[in-house]
Every structure is written in structure tokens, then in C-alpha cells.
């Protein structure tokens, strides 16, 4: 009896696992930067995502307007997270490309 293409499927899965490992390594090496308030708040993140650095310029600190500083930090963080998501999608896009798994391809 023949293998029915099972060997090819295993090769495709192994190739996909190698591509996934490569994409994960590239993500580990990536950093993303974002700012808010014209650079008043700066954040640097990695793809996990973990916050690596945050910088707040002194002129952004107004004891009378703490809400504005909180909004700037939130805006910078959200922008950074969006950049992380975009970077992750770029690295992971096409990993399943070329796989012909019955029931999973359209």
C-alpha cells in the first residue's frame, strides 16, 4: 500500500515549523518605537510585547493636568502595541502558504 502523500505532508509541516521558528527569532530581535504629544512621551517595546523603555519629557509633566500626561502615555503605548501587532503579522504572514492540507485550504 502507498503512503497516500503522507510523506509530502510531513515535509510540508516540517518546513512550516522551520519557518515559524525563523519568524519567532526575527520577532525576538525586533523593537518598536512610538511617541505621543510631539515626542513628549516616547516608548520602546519588543514583540512579546514588553515595554523596554519609557521617556517623559519634563515639559509634559504638569501637576495641574495629570490627565493629559496619562492620555499621552496611553496614546504612545497603544501606538507601540499597534506597531508590534503589525510587525508580528508581517513576520507570520504566509507561513501556511503552499500547504495543501485537505479541509484547511480553500
JOUR-V708901 format. One record per pair of residues at least 6 apart in sequence whose C-alpha atoms are under 8 Angstrom apart, sorted by the first residue. I is the first residue (numbers start at 0). J is the second residue. Records with the same first field share a line. If there is no record, write none. Layout:
I=J  J
This chain:
8=98  99  100
11=98
12=98
15=94  95
18=94
19=91  94
22=90  91
23=90
25=90
26=45  46  47  86  87  90
27=45  46  47
28=45
29=45  46
30=43  44  45  46
31=43  44  45  46  79  82  83
32=41  42  43  44  79
33=41  42  43  75  76  78  79
34=40  41  42  74  75  78
35=41  71  72  74  75
36=71
38=56
39=54  55  56  58  59  71
40=53  54  55  56  59  71  72  75
41=52  53  54  55  75
42=50  51  52  53  54  75  76  79
43=50  51  52  53  79
44=50  51  52  79  80  83
45=51  83
46=83  84  86  87
48=80  83
59=68
60=68
61=68
98=104
